[in-house]
């Protein structure tokens, strides 16, 4: 059951990223671009969570890669917000 939740979270993050990218193509607002890239990082984090906990198991720990993907997503969004404020 937990594996299904991991996959649903990954699909939801990917759907959010796709919808935000589609919205960015229409409006060209840079905050939407940065937010969509953030959700790509979250989707990668959720995919790695599924691979780590459901497929690999306790043999290999992918928590460093998962946390790096989440940190990259949040860092991209923070960078985008700072760029908006300074321009």
N, C-alpha and C positions, 0 to 999 in steps of 0.2 A: 504494500500500500504506500509506503514512503517513497518508493521509486516512482510511482505515478505522480506524486506531488512534486518531486524534483523535476520530472519531465514537463509537467504543466507549468511550473514556474519558469523553466527555460523557454517554453513556447510563448508564454505571456510576455516575457522580456523581449523576445525576438519580434513578436507582433507589435509591441509598443515601438521598438526601434524602426520597424518597417513603416508604420503609420506616421511616425515623426519625420522620417526621411521623405515620405511622400508629401507631407505638409511643407517641408522645407523647400522642395522643388517648386511648389506653388508660390510661396510667400517670400522666399529668400531671406528669412529672418535668421540671423546667426545663432541666436539662443536655441532655436529649434534644432539646428545642426549639432550644437554641442550636447544637447539633451539626448538626441538620438544616438550619438556616439557613446554617451554614458550608458544607455540601455544596451548597446552592443557589448560593452564590458560586463554588464550584469548578466546578460544572456550567456556569455562565455563562462562566467563564474558559475552559473547554474548548471551548465553542461558539464563542467569539470566536477561539480559536486555529485552529479549523477554518476559519472564515470568513476569517481573516487569511492563513493560509498556503495553503489549498487553493482558495478561491474568488477572492479579490482578487489575491493574488500580491504582487510587489514594488512595485506602484504606490502602495499606501497602507499605512501602518504602523499597526496597531492595538495595538501592544505596550503603550502607556500604558493603554488601556482594559482589556486583558487583566490587566495587573498590578494595576490598580485593583480589578477584580472579585475577584482572589485575595486582595488585601490586605483588602478588605471582609469576605470570608468568614472569614479568620483573626482579624480584629479583632472580629467578632461573637462568635466562639468565646471569645476572650480576655475580652471584656466579660462574657459569661455565666459564665465561671469565676470572675472577680473578684466578680460579684454573688452567686454561690453561697457564696464564702468569707466575704463580709461579712454574709450574712444568717443 
